[in-house]
Structures are given as C-alpha cells and as structure tokens.
C-alpha cells in the first residue's frame, strides 16, 4: 500500500467522521430537549450518549490524521499505531457510556416519575433510522479502508440506535399499559446497555490485539503465503509473520529457493516476492524477505 493510498484512505475516514460529528451534535440537541420537555429520562440519556459519540468521533478523526503521516526518522515504521490507540479510546468510551446510562436507568427505576409524552416516539423513530444509516456507512467505510477506529465509531452510532429503539419500546409500553409502567423506558434503556457493553468489550479486545501485535486471522496469512509462493523461483514458504499497524500491515516472510543459486539471483527472487505482495490486494505497508535454501526448514 503506497503512502498516497494510505493518506487517501485516512482522508476518506476523516471526512466521514466529520459528517458523523455534525449529525451526532444535531441529534443530541434534539433528544435532550425532547427528553426534558417530554419527561423521558431514556431520551435524555440517549442524548447524553450522543454527546459521547461526538467526543469519540473527534478521537477517531485525530487518530486517522496522525496515522496518515508518512514514516520519518523518529518513527521509521510510520504513525499507524495512532489509529489503533484511537480505536482503543473509542471502545473505552463505549463501555463508559454503557455503565453511565445503566446506573442512571437504575436510579430512575427506583425513583417514581411521570410517563413520557407521546411525541417522544416520533423523535425516537427518526433517531433510530438516521443512526442506523450512519452505522452502516461507517462500518462499510471502516472495512474498506481497514480502520479499526472507524469500525469502532460505527458501533457508537449503532449503540445510539439501540438505546433509541429500546427507549421507543419502553415508552410505548409505558403509554399503552398506563399507571404503574412509567419506568418501562428505563428498563428498556438498561437492556440496551447490555448490548452496548458487550460490543464495547468486543471492540476493546480487537484494539488491544492490534496494539499487542496479535497475529491476524489465518485466512490473511494464507493469502500472503499464496501470493508469495506463486512467484517464480520460490520453492516454499518457511515462516510468515504479520503485524497490523493502523490501516496497513508489515510482513516478515522467509522464502525457500534453490540453494545453488547465486546471492544476486536469490536477492532478485526476494525483490519479486516483495513487489508481488505490495501489488496484491492485501493492505501491506512494507515487506521484509529472508532467503533460505530449499529444505532448510525441514532440516
């Protein structure tokens, strides 16, 4: 993956993140005002959660901007780790939001209050539709550019849609069932917190794996081995180590060639392997190729 391609991918993620920040700001304002006027704590909590979306989106935007900076003397492997750290921060923010909303929901369940106003249902429907569309857009873009941070931010928007959907169900129950069911929207918000928390843990584990240089999925290594083994002169692949750095990956691969070749010939095969991997559809920043005589691994 070239520096230009990496920068373009980062800019695409940054541009989408700014759209998400604007959308979350508008929705947060609408939900908090509607919650106060309509007597729905679930809607107010939902609005507060949207405010955390704004903060996390700024973190994603900043991490992508840093990750796009080319390698320099002090950072020879680039600045891609910033993207992984951004994903880590967003995952932690998601968990914090789940815990905060859960605690507030429990408090509202214990303290009796009036039933929410019917118009809050209309607000929630609009919020669910808009946030679900944002989630799908962010998830697709995150997968396209290979950004953990953007994918984590996608789940911030999905969590917003989930809490809004839960609030819709709860408020509907409170309005239909009448007296004694005023806290139904709070119970619904509490259930949604469980879903949000579970996804926060899942995203946190993925971000930690990147920071700790965890091995990629087996299919990723198989693709790299297949591309390298198809290069003329390569007898076998002995080792293949891959580590993710932000939007791209670094590969260290040991290829076996005819042991009777000259150093120059082996060097040329190594270059062809590197060129083939960089030209493949796998997101690779750089490749280190080690040349070994055929049969070396078996020996």
C-alpha positions in Angstrom: 0.0 0.0 0.0 1.6 3.3 -1.1 1.8 6.4 1.1 -0.7 8.1 -1.3 -3.2 5.3 -1.0 -2.8 5.2 2.8 -3.3 9.0 3.0 -6.4 8.8 0.7 -7.9 6.1 2.9 -7.3 8.1 6.1 -8.8 11.2 4.5 -11.9 9.2 3.5 -12.3 8.1 7.1 -11.7 11.6 8.4 -14.3 13.1 6.1 -16.9 10.6 7.1 -16.1 11.2 10.8 -16.8 14.9 10.4 -20.2 14.1 8.9 -20.8 11.9 11.9 -19.8 14.6 14.4 -22.3 17.1 12.8 -25.1 14.5 12.8 -24.5 13.5 16.4 -24.5 17.1 17.5 -27.8 17.8 15.9 -29.4 14.6 17.3 -28.0 15.1 20.8 -29.6 18.6 20.9 -33.0 17.3 19.7 -33.0 14.3 22.0 -32.1 16.2 25.2 -34.6 19.0 24.6 -37.3 16.4 23.7 -36.5 14.3 26.7 -36.8 17.3 29.1 -40.0 18.5 27.6 -41.4 15.1 27.1 -40.4 13.7 30.6 -38.4 10.8 29.2 -35.1 10.1 31.0 -34.3 7.4 28.5 -34.4 10.0 25.8 -32.2 12.4 27.8 -29.7 9.6 28.5 -29.8 8.8 24.8 -28.9 12.5 24.1 -26.0 12.4 26.5 -24.7 9.2 24.8 -24.8 11.1 21.5 -22.5 13.7 23.1 -20.0 10.9 23.8 -20.3 10.0 20.2 -19.0 13.5 19.3 -16.0 13.1 21.6 -15.1 9.7 20.3 -15.5 10.9 16.7 -13.0 13.7 17.4 -10.6 11.0 18.8 -11.1 8.9 15.6 -10.6 12.0 13.4 -7.3 12.9 15.2 -6.0 9.3 15.2 -6.6 9.0 11.4 -4.9 12.3 10.8 -1.8 11.1 12.7 -1.9 7.7 11.1 -1.7 9.2 7.7 1.7 10.9 8.4 4.5 9.1 6.5 7.4 7.4 8.3 10.1 9.7 9.5 13.5 9.4 11.3 11.9 9.1 14.7 9.1 6.8 13.5 10.6 4.5 10.8 7.5 2.3 10.9 5.1 5.2 10.4 2.4 6.5 12.7 -0.2 3.9 12.2 -0.3 2.9 15.8 -2.2 6.1 16.5 -5.2 4.6 14.7 -5.2 1.6 17.0 -4.9 3.8 20.0 -7.9 5.8 18.7 -9.9 2.6 18.4 -8.9 1.7 22.0 -10.1 5.1 23.3 -13.4 4.8 21.4 -14.0 1.3 22.8 -13.4 2.5 26.4 -15.8 5.4 25.8 -18.4 3.0 24.6 -18.0 1.0 27.8 -18.1 4.1 29.9 -21.3 5.2 28.2 -23.0 1.8 28.8 -22.1 1.9 32.5 -23.2 5.5 32.9 -26.6 5.0 31.3 -27.1 1.8 33.2 -26.6 3.5 36.6 -28.8 6.4 35.7 -31.5 4.0 34.4 -31.5 2.1 37.7 -31.8 5.4 39.6 -34.8 6.3 37.5 -36.4 2.9 38.1 -36.1 3.3 41.8 -37.5 6.9 41.8 -41.1 7.1 40.6 -41.8 9.6 37.8 -44.4 10.5 35.3 -45.0 8.7 32.0 -43.2 10.1 28.9 -45.1 12.3 26.4 -46.3 10.5 23.2 -44.4 12.9 20.8 -41.1 11.4 22.0 -41.9 8.3 20.0 -41.7 10.3 16.8 -38.3 11.7 17.8 -37.0 8.2 18.6 -38.1 6.8 15.2 -36.2 9.5 13.3 -33.1 8.9 15.5 -33.1 5.1 15.0 -33.3 5.5 11.2 -30.6 8.1 11.0 -28.2 6.4 13.4 -28.6 3.0 11.7 -27.8 4.6 8.4 -24.7 6.2 9.9 -23.7 2.8 11.4 -23.9 1.1 8.1 -22.0 3.8 6.3 -19.2 3.9 8.9 -18.9 0.1 9.1 -18.7 -0.2 5.3 -16.1 2.6 5.1 -14.1 1.1 8.1 -13.9 -2.3 6.4 -13.0 -0.7 3.1 -10.1 1.3 4.4 -9.1 -1.2 7.1 -9.7 1.1 10.0 -10.4 -0.3 13.5 -11.1 3.2 14.8 -13.8 3.9 12.1 -15.4 0.5 12.7 -15.4 1.2 16.5 -17.0 4.6 15.8 -19.6 2.8 13.7 -20.7 0.9 16.8 -21.0 4.1 18.7 -23.7 5.1 16.2 -25.3 1.6 16.4 -25.4 1.8 20.2 -27.2 5.1 19.8 -29.7 3.4 17.5 -30.1 0.5 20.0 -30.7 2.8 23.0 -33.2 4.8 21.0 -35.0 1.6 19.8 -35.1 0.4 23.4 -36.5 3.7 24.6 -39.2 3.5 21.9 -40.3 0.1 23.1 -40.2 1.2 26.8 -42.1 4.4 26.2 -44.7 2.6 24.1 -45.3 0.1 27.0 -45.5 3.0 29.5 -48.1 4.8 27.3 -50.2 1.7 26.5 -50.1 0.0 29.9 -50.6 3.2 31.8 -50.1 3.7 35.6 -47.5 1.5 37.2 -45.5 1.1 34.0 -43.9 4.6 33.9 -40.4 3.2 34.3 -40.7 0.9 31.3 -38.5 3.1 29.2 -35.8 3.0 31.9 -35.9 -0.8 31.9 -35.6 -0.8 28.1 -32.6 1.5 28.3 -31.0 -0.9 30.8 -31.4 -3.8 28.4 -29.8 -1.8 25.6 -26.8 -1.0 27.9 -26.1 -4.8 28.0 -25.8 -4.9 24.2 -23.7 -1.7 24.1 -21.4 -3.1 26.8 -20.9 -6.4 25.0 -19.9 -4.7 21.8 -17.6 -2.3 23.8 -15.7 -5.4 25.1 -15.5 -6.9 21.7 -14.1 -3.7 20.1 -11.7 -3.3 23.1 -10.3 -6.8 22.5 -9.7 -6.1 18.8 -8.0 -2.8 19.5 -5.8 -4.4 22.2 -4.8 -7.2 19.7 -3.6 -4.5 17.3 -1.6 -2.7 20.0 -0.1 -6.0 21.2 0.8 -7.2 17.7 -1.5 -10.2 17.8 -1.5 -12.5 14.8 -4.1 -11.7 12.1 -6.8 -14.1 11.1 -5.4 -17.4 9.5 -7.0 -16.5 6.1 -4.9 -13.3 5.9 -1.7 -15.2 6.4 -2.8 -17.8 3.8 -3.4 -15.1 1.2 0.0 -13.7 1.7 1.7 -17.1 1.6 -0.3 -17.9 -1.6 0.9 -14.7 -3.3 4.5 -15.3 -2.3 4.5 -18.9 -3.3 3.3 -18.1 -6.8 6.5 -16.1 -7.5 8.8 -17.8 -9.9 11.8 -19.3 -8.1 10.1 -19.7 -4.8 10.1 -23.4 -3.6 8.3 -23.0 -0.3 7.4 -20.5 2.4 9.1 -21.3 5.7 7.8 -18.5 8.0 5.4 -15.7 7.7 4.9 -13.1 10.4 2.4 -10.3 10.1 1.6 -7.3 12.4 -1.0 -4.7 11.9 -0.1 -1.0 12.2 -3.1 1.2 11.8 -4.5 1.0 8.3 -1.8 -1.3 6.9 0.3 -4.3 7.8 4.0 -5.1 8.0 5.1 -8.6 6.8 8.2 -10.6 7.5 8.4 -13.7 5.3 11.0 -16.4 4.9 11.1 -18.0 1.4 13.0 -21.0 0.3 14.8 -21.0 -3.0 17.3 -23.3 -4.8 20.4 -23.4 -2.5 22.7 -23.4 -5.5 21.6 -20.0 -6.8 24.0 -17.1 -6.6 23.4 -14.4 -4.0 22.3 -12.0 -6.7 19.8 -14.5 -8.1 18.3 -15.1 -4.6 18.2 -11.4 -4.0 16.2 -10.9 -7.2 13.7 -13.5 -6.2 13.3 -11.8 -2.8 12.6 -8.5 -4.6 10.0 -10.2 -6.8 8.3 -11.6 -3.7 8.2 -8.2 -2.1 6.9 -6.5 -5.3 4.2 -9.1 -5.7 3.0 -8.7 -2.1 2.9 -4.9 -2.3 1.0 -5.1 -5.6 -1.6 -7.5 -4.2 -5.0 -6.5 -2.8 -3.7 -7.1 0.8 -3.1 -3.9 2.7 0.7 -4.0 3.2 2.9 -1.1 4.1 6.3 -2.9 3.8 7.7 -6.4 3.4 11.0 -7.9 4.8 12.0 -11.0 2.8 14.5 -13.6 4.1 16.0 -16.0 1.6 16.6 -19.6 2.8 18.0 -22.6 0.9 15.3 -25.1 -0.1 14.9 -27.8 2.5 16.3 -25.6 5.3 13.1 -25.6 7.2 12.8 -29.4 7.1 16.4 -29.8 8.2 
